[in-house]
Amino acid sequence: MNYQRISPEQALALREREAQWVDIRDEASFAAGHIPECVHLDNTNLARYLIEADHDRPLIVVCYHGNSSQQAAAYLAEQGFDEVYSLDGGFTLWQSLYPTDVAR
């Protein structure tokens, strides 16, 4: 299983396919602002997420700048998700491109 890197524009298109979104940044950063669809994912809820998530729907992984999300995306692909993406530029780029599309 592999993952793909995608641009924010491509991620927007995946909304139409009801993609799942996870944000792996720290809790305080997530609380300060995140992409509306994102679920905060960390070591405390990872095991439950792996059980409860729909492994057949696209999954987009978000971090600060798009680096850490690549490792997380690779891991999640290994856990049986069919279609995994890492958001290039992370939340930082997303927020600069779509400042009104941020939840707090």
N, C-alpha and C positions, 0 to 999 in steps of 0.2 A: 504494500500500500504506500502511496506517495501523496504528497500535498502539492498544491500549486500556489504560486504567489499571484495576487491579483491587485489591481488598482482600486482606489475608492469608487471610480465609475463602474467598474465591473462588479464590485460588491453591491452597489445600488441595484444593478440589474438582477442580482440574485435575490433581492427582496421579493421580486415577483414569483420566485420559486419557493417562497417561504423558508428561506435559509435560517439556520440557527446561528446565533452569534454568541461568542464567549470573549470576555475581556480578562486578561491575565495580569493586568497591572495591580498594584497594591490597593487595598480597600479604600484608603483615603483618596487616592487619585480617582478611583472609580466613582466614589461618592461626589467628588467635585465636578465630574462631568464624564459622560460616556455616551456611546451610540445607543439610541433608545431600545433597540432589540436585544442588546447585550445582557447576558447573565454574567455576574462576577464569578470567576472560576479560580480557585486556589486549592491548596492541599487539604483544606478542611471540608470541602464539598466535592472534590474530584471523584471519589469512589461512587458517591450517590449519583452524580451527573452521568458517569459512564453507564450506570444501570438504567437510569430513567430517560436519557436522551434518545431521540430517534436516529438511529445509525444510518438510515436510508436518506435522510434529508441533507442537503448541503450544510456544511459547518464552516463558519468564518471565524478565525482566531485573530484577536486584536491585542496589541500591546502598545507601548509608548511610540516607537518609531518603526516597527516592522521587523525587528531583529529577533527578539525573544519569541515572538509568535511563530517563527519558522520552526524552532525546536519543539514548541508545544504542538504545532500542527503535525509535525512528523510523528510525535508520540501518539496523538489522537488518531491519526491514520492507522498506526500499528494496533490500536485498540478496536479496530473494526469499523470505523466510520468510512462510508463509501466514497465520499466526496469532501475533501478538506482543503481549505484555503487559508493562507496567511495574508493579512491586509498590509500591502506595501505602504510604508509611511506611517503606519499605525494610527493611533488616535490623534496624534499631533497633526498629521497631514489632513485627516478627516475633518478635524475642527477648523483648520484654516480654509478648507474648501467649502464646508457646509456648516458654518457657525450657527445656523438656526436649527440644525438637525443634531442637537446635543441635549441629552437629558441630564438634569441635576437633582 
